[in-house]
Amino acid sequence: MSDASVMEFRQASYAYPGMPGTYAVHEVSFSIARGEFVAVVGSNGAGKTTLSKLMNGLIKPDSGAVLVGSEDTATMSASSLARRVGMLFQNPDRQICQQSVVGEIAFTLSIRGDSPSSIDGRAREIAREYDLDPDADPFTLPRSQRQRLALASTVAGNPSILILDEPTNGLDGRSCRRIMERIRALHAAGTTVVAITHDMELAFDNAQRILAMSAGSLVADGSPESVFRNAAVLDEASLHAPQIVDLSERMAATGGAGSLLAHASSVADMMEAMRMAGLSNQGERNAR
Amino acid sequence: MIAIDEVGFTYAGSPRPALSKVSLDIPTGDFLGVVGPSESGKTTLACTIDGVVPHCIDGDFYGSVKVDDMDTFEVGLTDISRVVGTVFQDIDAQMVSTVVEDEILFGLENFGFSPDEIERRLDDALAMLHIADLRMRDIASLSGGQKQRVALAAVLALRPRVLVLDEPTGALDPSASRRVFDILRDLNKQGITIVVIEQDIGLLAAFARHLAVMNEGRLVLQGTTRDVLCNADVLESIGVSLPRVVDLSLAMRSGGFGSNQLCVSVDEAEELLKEVIA
């Protein structure tokens, strides 16, 4: 494990009780550097959520090892791990356990060991930072606000590694953007982020590195460009490339002028490539 | 098939209406996508079609909803459920059994079909959703995609003429999501009217014939999928993100590249780009 590495999987395998030999995660190895933003992608049942549970020590590998910092999670207590690895679950309702927003955030602060006299004030401050009414009952809030609360209370523990299981699932476009702004800000401030997601646009737009899972195995580990432009990996992991990446690959395959669009990965890239290539527009053609 | 006329609904104890003066006609055989930000009234609208509002939820209801000329306010839920099948957002909340076969049998037995008819419909539903191999499986052991198909099979066994689905792909990966929509398209081709609430507007762009856009309890846009997606400013202003290929074709349109065609799929965008570089 290098000095900069904050997490490492060494040939880690795990099978759920009652399913011996059927590995949810099988001989997976990788390491994550401090401050990286990693997206884990793959189809339902590929092992992504199991991988996240191994990361935060909810489960321990049957064989191999998972290290957080330089410590083996098999020997770490749940509380010690929780201080370093924060986890945002897919469904905020399975995470929220207090009757008020401020109480939910205060719960994390008290576990972290903050002084009782400062907890309420700090919890209210965090609630307001996340645009939440501190005195609201979490269970009456819209889904998007419950998700923000779950993130706020996870982050209140000041973990150095943040695991996000489908952070935008069930959210509308605006709510997705808001929560991703928060996550990008945390990443910019130095938090290592691991996002498990079915949203390929989210993975491509935000992550520096993609881990692609299939049937419990890691089938690709690389930059978003290298993974989403690799047809064999997409096929093996049952993934779809983001729309513009897919489109640019198709245009590249046509050869000729289509190859001018080969590296476009956003709408702006596409438009720029068309302008730079001097492709005359239809209006001008009609005028001629 | 479904006539929603000036419908409003305020949940008991809520200070503001969940629906305000919503009017929408959904013709027989339509494939309608309902989009909008969180808390915009999408789920409440769906609940007015299957009668859950106002029959099961307290609140102030006005206007009328007619399904197959049945006024859902006047008739009971049992009568409505013979026409309208619903798949809820939270699949686990919908399941009443622990084994796949029992889940599908539950509705059939409650509707009082003969044993032969029940057996026939059970087999058909399992085959239609390609889950015959899951027949005796414990539901708790299934993946999200498998559970989704079991829930659909249990509803389809009752052979509804209208299928209402509330975010059916929420827990599914892109391939499984597309398979669910492929199934919905097949059912739609067989004549079943589909009403689907969905956050993934890319899927709706590719599959839905019409879109209804909700915001703050009101219907703010309705029309063919292409016509609605042309209203990028309105959609963005209420927090609905457009598929990237729609963004691209709108950018090309404003930049004068290619024809004025709005692309709703990668296939269509590919054709448009080929025109431009030709």
Interface residues (C-beta under 8 A of the other chain):
Chain A: G42 S43 N44 G45 Q90 P142 R143 S144 N169 G170 L171 D172 G173 R174 S175 C176 R177 H198 M200 E201 S238 L239 H240 P242 Q243 I244 D246 L247 R250 M251 T254 G256 A257 G258 L260 L261 S266 V267 M270 M271 M274 R275 A277 L279 N281 Q282 G283 E284
Chain B: G36 P37 S38 E39 S40 Q89 S143 G144 G145 E167 G170 A171 L172 D173 P174 S175 A176 S177 Q199 I201 G202 I238 G239 V240 S241 P243 R244 V245 D247 L248 A251 M252 G255 G256 F257 G258 S259 V266 A269 E270 L273 K274 V276 I277
